[in-house]
């Protein structure tokens, strides 16, 4: 929550946002949960007018580079960012 003020300040001037998602067990789930920071940052970025989004998945080594984990994160993240207003096909 401490980062939100800085995030809003920077995002309000941005043309594009980079959303970093942690693949670690529990980390992804916490970030994408109802009160999660990943969810909040994506929503704020869109609300502040950032229409271009890049999503990167970090810490795949903690998931032993599992394709299933990667696909799970892609699916869940795509569903969420679509609800926010982004087009998953252009992210």
PyMOL CGO cylinders between C-alpha atoms (Angstrom):
from pymol import cmd
from pymol.cgo import CYLINDER

trace = [
    CYLINDER, 0.00, 0.00, 0.00, 2.94, 2.34, 0.53, 0.3, 1, 1, 1, 1, 1, 1,
    CYLINDER, 2.94, 2.34, 0.53, 3.67, 2.32, -3.19, 0.3, 1, 1, 1, 1, 1, 1,
    CYLINDER, 3.67, 2.32, -3.19, 0.22, 3.42, -4.32, 0.3, 1, 1, 1, 1, 1, 1,
    CYLINDER, 0.22, 3.42, -4.32, 0.88, 7.18, -4.05, 0.3, 1, 1, 1, 1, 1, 1,
    CYLINDER, 0.88, 7.18, -4.05, 4.07, 6.89, -6.13, 0.3, 1, 1, 1, 1, 1, 1,
    CYLINDER, 4.07, 6.89, -6.13, 2.38, 4.50, -8.52, 0.3, 1, 1, 1, 1, 1, 1,
    CYLINDER, 2.38, 4.50, -8.52, -0.47, 6.95, -9.14, 0.3, 1, 1, 1, 1, 1, 1,
    CYLINDER, -0.47, 6.95, -9.14, 1.93, 9.86, -9.65, 0.3, 1, 1, 1, 1, 1, 1,
    CYLINDER, 1.93, 9.86, -9.65, 4.01, 7.98, -12.21, 0.3, 1, 1, 1, 1, 1, 1,
    CYLINDER, 4.01, 7.98, -12.21, 1.13, 6.27, -13.94, 0.3, 1, 1, 1, 1, 1, 1,
    CYLINDER, 1.13, 6.27, -13.94, -0.80, 9.47, -14.52, 0.3, 1, 1, 1, 1, 1, 1,
    CYLINDER, -0.80, 9.47, -14.52, 1.99, 10.56, -16.90, 0.3, 1, 1, 1, 1, 1, 1,
    CYLINDER, 1.99, 10.56, -16.90, 2.62, 7.20, -18.59, 0.3, 1, 1, 1, 1, 1, 1,
    CYLINDER, 2.62, 7.20, -18.59, 1.75, 6.02, -22.09, 0.3, 1, 1, 1, 1, 1, 1,
    CYLINDER, 1.75, 6.02, -22.09, 2.35, 2.37, -21.24, 0.3, 1, 1, 1, 1, 1, 1,
    CYLINDER, 2.35, 2.37, -21.24, 2.48, 0.29, -18.06, 0.3, 1, 1, 1, 1, 1, 1,
    CYLINDER, 2.48, 0.29, -18.06, 4.49, -2.83, -17.26, 0.3, 1, 1, 1, 1, 1, 1,
    CYLINDER, 4.49, -2.83, -17.26, 2.77, -5.22, -14.88, 0.3, 1, 1, 1, 1, 1, 1,
    CYLINDER, 2.77, -5.22, -14.88, 5.17, -7.70, -13.26, 0.3, 1, 1, 1, 1, 1, 1,
    CYLINDER, 5.17, -7.70, -13.26, 3.49, -10.83, -11.94, 0.3, 1, 1, 1, 1, 1, 1,
    CYLINDER, 3.49, -10.83, -11.94, 5.22, -13.17, -9.49, 0.3, 1, 1, 1, 1, 1, 1,
    CYLINDER, 5.22, -13.17, -9.49, 4.75, -16.84, -10.40, 0.3, 1, 1, 1, 1, 1, 1,
    CYLINDER, 4.75, -16.84, -10.40, 5.60, -18.17, -6.95, 0.3, 1, 1, 1, 1, 1, 1,
    CYLINDER, 5.60, -18.17, -6.95, 3.00, -20.37, -5.27, 0.3, 1, 1, 1, 1, 1, 1,
    CYLINDER, 3.00, -20.37, -5.27, 0.86, -18.07, -3.17, 0.3, 1, 1, 1, 1, 1, 1,
    CYLINDER, 0.86, -18.07, -3.17, 2.44, -14.90, -4.56, 0.3, 1, 1, 1, 1, 1, 1,
    CYLINDER, 2.44, -14.90, -4.56, 0.41, -14.87, -7.76, 0.3, 1, 1, 1, 1, 1, 1,
    CYLINDER, 0.41, -14.87, -7.76, -2.75, -15.79, -5.90, 0.3, 1, 1, 1, 1, 1, 1,
    CYLINDER, -2.75, -15.79, -5.90, -2.21, -13.00, -3.34, 0.3, 1, 1, 1, 1, 1, 1,
    CYLINDER, -2.21, -13.00, -3.34, -1.55, -10.42, -6.05, 0.3, 1, 1, 1, 1, 1, 1,
    CYLINDER, -1.55, -10.42, -6.05, -4.59, -11.29, -8.14, 0.3, 1, 1, 1, 1, 1, 1,
    CYLINDER, -4.59, -11.29, -8.14, -6.93, -11.70, -5.15, 0.3, 1, 1, 1, 1, 1, 1,
    CYLINDER, -6.93, -11.70, -5.15, -9.71, -9.20, -4.46, 0.3, 1, 1, 1, 1, 1, 1,
    CYLINDER, -9.71, -9.20, -4.46, -7.42, -6.93, -2.42, 0.3, 1, 1, 1, 1, 1, 1,
    CYLINDER, -7.42, -6.93, -2.42, -4.21, -7.87, -4.23, 0.3, 1, 1, 1, 1, 1, 1,
    CYLINDER, -4.21, -7.87, -4.23, -1.65, -5.33, -5.40, 0.3, 1, 1, 1, 1, 1, 1,
    CYLINDER, -1.65, -5.33, -5.40, -1.42, -6.77, -8.92, 0.3, 1, 1, 1, 1, 1, 1,
    CYLINDER, -1.42, -6.77, -8.92, -5.16, -6.35, -9.35, 0.3, 1, 1, 1, 1, 1, 1,
    CYLINDER, -5.16, -6.35, -9.35, -5.12, -2.87, -7.85, 0.3, 1, 1, 1, 1, 1, 1,
    CYLINDER, -5.12, -2.87, -7.85, -2.23, -1.67, -10.03, 0.3, 1, 1, 1, 1, 1, 1,
    CYLINDER, -2.23, -1.67, -10.03, -3.81, -2.91, -13.26, 0.3, 1, 1, 1, 1, 1, 1,
    CYLINDER, -3.81, -2.91, -13.26, -7.12, -1.27, -12.38, 0.3, 1, 1, 1, 1, 1, 1,
    CYLINDER, -7.12, -1.27, -12.38, -5.45, 2.02, -11.42, 0.3, 1, 1, 1, 1, 1, 1,
    CYLINDER, -5.45, 2.02, -11.42, -3.38, 2.07, -14.61, 0.3, 1, 1, 1, 1, 1, 1,
    CYLINDER, -3.38, 2.07, -14.61, -6.45, 1.65, -16.78, 0.3, 1, 1, 1, 1, 1, 1,
    CYLINDER, -6.45, 1.65, -16.78, -8.47, 4.15, -14.76, 0.3, 1, 1, 1, 1, 1, 1,
    CYLINDER, -8.47, 4.15, -14.76, -5.67, 6.72, -15.08, 0.3, 1, 1, 1, 1, 1, 1,
    CYLINDER, -5.67, 6.72, -15.08, -5.77, 6.40, -18.86, 0.3, 1, 1, 1, 1, 1, 1,
    CYLINDER, -5.77, 6.40, -18.86, -2.92, 3.99, -19.57, 0.3, 1, 1, 1, 1, 1, 1,
    CYLINDER, -2.92, 3.99, -19.57, -4.28, 2.01, -22.51, 0.3, 1, 1, 1, 1, 1, 1,
    CYLINDER, -4.28, 2.01, -22.51, -1.15, 0.00, -23.36, 0.3, 1, 1, 1, 1, 1, 1,
    CYLINDER, -1.15, 0.00, -23.36, -0.08, -2.74, -20.98, 0.3, 1, 1, 1, 1, 1, 1,
    CYLINDER, -0.08, -2.74, -20.98, 2.87, -5.12, -20.96, 0.3, 1, 1, 1, 1, 1, 1,
    CYLINDER, 2.87, -5.12, -20.96, 2.64, -8.11, -18.63, 0.3, 1, 1, 1, 1, 1, 1,
    CYLINDER, 2.64, -8.11, -18.63, 5.76, -10.00, -17.54, 0.3, 1, 1, 1, 1, 1, 1,
    CYLINDER, 5.76, -10.00, -17.54, 5.83, -13.13, -15.40, 0.3, 1, 1, 1, 1, 1, 1,
    CYLINDER, 5.83, -13.13, -15.40, 8.67, -13.18, -12.90, 0.3, 1, 1, 1, 1, 1, 1,
    CYLINDER, 8.67, -13.18, -12.90, 10.01, -15.94, -10.63, 0.3, 1, 1, 1, 1, 1, 1,
    CYLINDER, 10.01, -15.94, -10.63, 9.13, -18.82, -12.96, 0.3, 1, 1, 1, 1, 1, 1,
    CYLINDER, 9.13, -18.82, -12.96, 12.14, -20.61, -11.49, 0.3, 1, 1, 1, 1, 1, 1,
    CYLINDER, 12.14, -20.61, -11.49, 10.17, -21.02, -8.24, 0.3, 1, 1, 1, 1, 1, 1,
    CYLINDER, 10.17, -21.02, -8.24, 7.56, -22.91, -10.26, 0.3, 1, 1, 1, 1, 1, 1,
    CYLINDER, 7.56, -22.91, -10.26, 10.31, -25.01, -11.85, 0.3, 1, 1, 1, 1, 1, 1,
    CYLINDER, 10.31, -25.01, -11.85, 9.49, -23.41, -15.21, 0.3, 1, 1, 1, 1, 1, 1,
    CYLINDER, 9.49, -23.41, -15.21, 6.23, -25.41, -15.32, 0.3, 1, 1, 1, 1, 1, 1,
    CYLINDER, 6.23, -25.41, -15.32, 4.20, -24.83, -18.48, 0.3, 1, 1, 1, 1, 1, 1,
    CYLINDER, 4.20, -24.83, -18.48, 1.01, -25.57, -16.52, 0.3, 1, 1, 1, 1, 1, 1,
    CYLINDER, 1.01, -25.57, -16.52, 1.77, -22.79, -14.03, 0.3, 1, 1, 1, 1, 1, 1,
    CYLINDER, 1.77, -22.79, -14.03, 2.57, -20.37, -16.86, 0.3, 1, 1, 1, 1, 1, 1,
    CYLINDER, 2.57, -20.37, -16.86, -0.72, -21.17, -18.63, 0.3, 1, 1, 1, 1, 1, 1,
    CYLINDER, -0.72, -21.17, -18.63, -2.66, -20.85, -15.37, 0.3, 1, 1, 1, 1, 1, 1,
    CYLINDER, -2.66, -20.85, -15.37, -1.22, -17.37, -14.80, 0.3, 1, 1, 1, 1, 1, 1,
    CYLINDER, -1.22, -17.37, -14.80, -1.90, -16.35, -18.42, 0.3, 1, 1, 1, 1, 1, 1,
    CYLINDER, -1.90, -16.35, -18.42, -5.52, -17.51, -18.16, 0.3, 1, 1, 1, 1, 1, 1,
    CYLINDER, -5.52, -17.51, -18.16, -6.26, -15.85, -14.82, 0.3, 1, 1, 1, 1, 1, 1,
    CYLINDER, -6.26, -15.85, -14.82, -4.49, -12.62, -15.74, 0.3, 1, 1, 1, 1, 1, 1,
    CYLINDER, -4.49, -12.62, -15.74, -6.18, -12.44, -19.16, 0.3, 1, 1, 1, 1, 1, 1,
    CYLINDER, -6.18, -12.44, -19.16, -9.60, -12.89, -17.57, 0.3, 1, 1, 1, 1, 1, 1,
    CYLINDER, -9.60, -12.89, -17.57, -8.93, -10.13, -15.07, 0.3, 1, 1, 1, 1, 1, 1,
    CYLINDER, -8.93, -10.13, -15.07, -7.41, -7.55, -17.41, 0.3, 1, 1, 1, 1, 1, 1,
    CYLINDER, -7.41, -7.55, -17.41, -10.31, -8.08, -19.80, 0.3, 1, 1, 1, 1, 1, 1,
    CYLINDER, -10.31, -8.08, -19.80, -12.73, -7.17, -16.99, 0.3, 1, 1, 1, 1, 1, 1,
    CYLINDER, -12.73, -7.17, -16.99, -10.66, -4.04, -16.28, 0.3, 1, 1, 1, 1, 1, 1,
    CYLINDER, -10.66, -4.04, -16.28, -10.94, -2.95, -19.92, 0.3, 1, 1, 1, 1, 1, 1,
    CYLINDER, -10.94, -2.95, -19.92, -7.73, -4.12, -21.60, 0.3, 1, 1, 1, 1, 1, 1,
    CYLINDER, -7.73, -4.12, -21.60, -7.83, -6.37, -24.65, 0.3, 1, 1, 1, 1, 1, 1,
    CYLINDER, -7.83, -6.37, -24.65, -5.80, -9.49, -23.69, 0.3, 1, 1, 1, 1, 1, 1,
    CYLINDER, -5.80, -9.49, -23.69, -4.91, -10.07, -27.35, 0.3, 1, 1, 1, 1, 1, 1,
    CYLINDER, -4.91, -10.07, -27.35, -3.02, -6.77, -27.51, 0.3, 1, 1, 1, 1, 1, 1,
    CYLINDER, -3.02, -6.77, -27.51, -1.34, -7.09, -24.11, 0.3, 1, 1, 1, 1, 1, 1,
]
cmd.load_cgo(trace, "trace")
